[in-house]
Amino acid sequence: MANSNGAFGLRPIGVVGQAANTTGTTEYRIASGNTNAIYQGSPVIPLATGFIDIVGAAAGGTVGLLGVFWGCSYVSSTTGGKIFSNYWPGSGADSNHPVVAHVYDNPMSTFVVCSDASLTSETVARTHVFINANFAAGASGSTTTGISSAKLGVSTIAATAALHLRIMGIQDDPENSDFAAAGIPLIVRLNNSFNSPNGALVAGTPSTTGV
């Protein structure tokens, strides 16, 4: 039976270890002229300009991830009213006011993400725990729901340390337990987090349309 999970990007569930789980976010800024849509549940990167942006490629690009985008607020350039949205549409902000983004940026945060393909069986899936992987479609999402379409790319699972995700476990979910189908909920954390003491030290370069 196929799993009921659809794509939803990264969904925060806790933190590694015994630390308090506040599920809190940190405020960052998106450049008002940034035309790249950023969806709820998307991995985001820091830019050398002091702003954040969507990852630079489907699999995440080469810049250390800052965290997971969870929504934003901005002043409408049309109505002058404040807008609260679960995604940044890539336009519509009054440049005289900041676009405030909310990001889950604790380098020890854990998230649930769906597999984009079959993991064969629970026994085989278990052998992938503590191994790394990259995203599938990490930069895209729905303009209707505002939710990311990022999934974990099963074909990318490997020991390679540079991959963006570390598989930490498998979420117990009876409605999504068909390991022969896509949509298995995997518990992951971000590798090489920008906020980690040993993470990426250099912010990314903004695209020509992202500033």
N, C-alpha and C positions, 0 to 999 in steps of 0.2 A: 504494500500500500504506500502510495506517495506521501511524503511529509507535507504538513500544512504550512510550514514556514515559507514565507516569501522573503525577498531581500529587504533588509532594514538597516544595513550598515553595522556599526558597532554600537551595542547597547550596554551602558555601564551596569555592573552588578555588584562590585565590591572592590577590595584592595587585597594585596598579597600580605599574608602574615597576620599579626595580632593588632595592627594599627586600627584606630577608630575609622569607621567608614562613614564619612560625612556626606558622601555623594555630592560634594560641592564643586562648583565650577569657578573659574577665574575669568574676569573680564579682559578682553583684548579688543583691538580695533581692526575693522576692515576699511580699506580705502574707499571713499564714496564713489570713486571712478572705477572701481574694480568690476569688470563685466563678467567675471567668472562666477557662476552660481555655486553656492556652497550649501550642501544639504545636511539636514539633521542626521547625525550618525556618521558623518564623513571624517576621515582623518585630515588634519590641517597642518600646515607648516608655518614656521616663522619666516618673515622676510627681513632683509637688511634695512628696509625702510621703516621698520617698527610696526608694520601691519602683519596680518595673517592672510593666508590664502588656501584654496583647495590644493590637494597634492598635485604635483606636476605631471603625473602619468597614471594610467589605470592601476598599475601595480604599486604606486606610491612614490615613484621617482627616487632620487638619491639624497634628498635632504632629510635629516632626522625629524621625526614627527613631533609636533608640539603637543598634540592631544586630539580629542574628538569634539567636533563642533556640535552644539546642542541648541542653537537658536540665536536670534539677534533682535535688536531694536534700533529704529532710526526714524528720522523725521521725513515725512513724505514731501517730495519736491512738488507734488501736485496740490495736495490739500493743506499742507503745513501741519498735519496732525501726526501724533506719535504712532508708529506701527510696531507691533510685537509679532514676530514671525518665527516659525521653526526652521526657516531656511532663508538665506540671502539670495534674492532673485537675480542679482547682477545689475540692477538699475533701480531708479526710483527714489534715491535718497537726496535730500537737500545737502549740498556740499558744505553749508555753513554749520552743520551739526554732525557729531560723530556717529558712525555706525558701530554700535557696541555689540560685540560677539561674546557668547558664553561658551567656554571650552572646558571639558574634563581633561585637566592637564597634569594630574598626579602621575608621576612615572611608574608608580606601583599599582595603579588602577587596573582592574580586570574588566573585561567586556565579553559579551556573547556576540558571535558572528556566525552566519550560516555558511555551510560548505556549498560550493558551487557545483559539486558533482558527487557521485557515489564514493563512499569510503569502504565499500565492499562488504564489510561485516564489523560488528563491534570489536571482535578480536583484533582485526587489522587496524581499526581506528585507534585502539588503545596503544598500538605501537607508535603512533604519531605524537602522543603526549610528550612534552618536553623537547619537541623538534620545532623548527621554524617554518614559516610560510609567508607568502606575499598575498596581496589583495587580488581579487578579480573585479574589474569595473569599479575601482576605488574612487574614481573622480566623477562618477555620474549619479543621477538620481531622478526623482519624479517632480516635475513642476506642479503637479496636481496635489500631491500629499506633502511635498517638501522633504521627503525622506530619502536617504541615501540608498543606492542599489548595490553598495559594496558587499562583496562576499569574500570568503577565504578561498583562494585558488588552490584546489586540491593538487593540481599538477605541479605546483611550485613547492610543495612540502619537501624540505631538505634540511640538512644540518648547517647550511650556510648562515653564518652569524649576521650578515648584512640584510637578511630578509626582515621585513617590518614587524611580523607577528610571531610571538612565542605561544604555542599551544600549551595550555596549562591543564586542560581537562575537557570532559564532555558533560554538558548539562543534561540532567535527568529530566526528560520531557516525553511522556508516553505518546503524544500526538506527533512527535518528530523523532521517531526511533527506528525508522526504516533505513538502515545503513547502506542498503543497496540503491538508495535514491539520494538526490541532492537535498539540501535543507537540514542537515544535522547541525544542531546548535553546539558550537565549540567555544570553550572558555579560553580567552587569549589575553595577553598583555602586550604592550607596545615595546618592541626591541629598540635600542638606540634612541630612547626618548631624548628630545632636546633638553628637557629639564633634569635628566639624570646626570649625576656627577661625572660619569664616564660616557655620556652620550655625545651627540653631534655638537660641535663647538661653533659652527658657522651657519648663519641663517641663509636662506635661499635668496636668489635674485628674482625680483618680480617680473612677470611677463609684461610685454609692452602695453597690454590692455588692462593690467591688473593694478594700476596705480592711479 
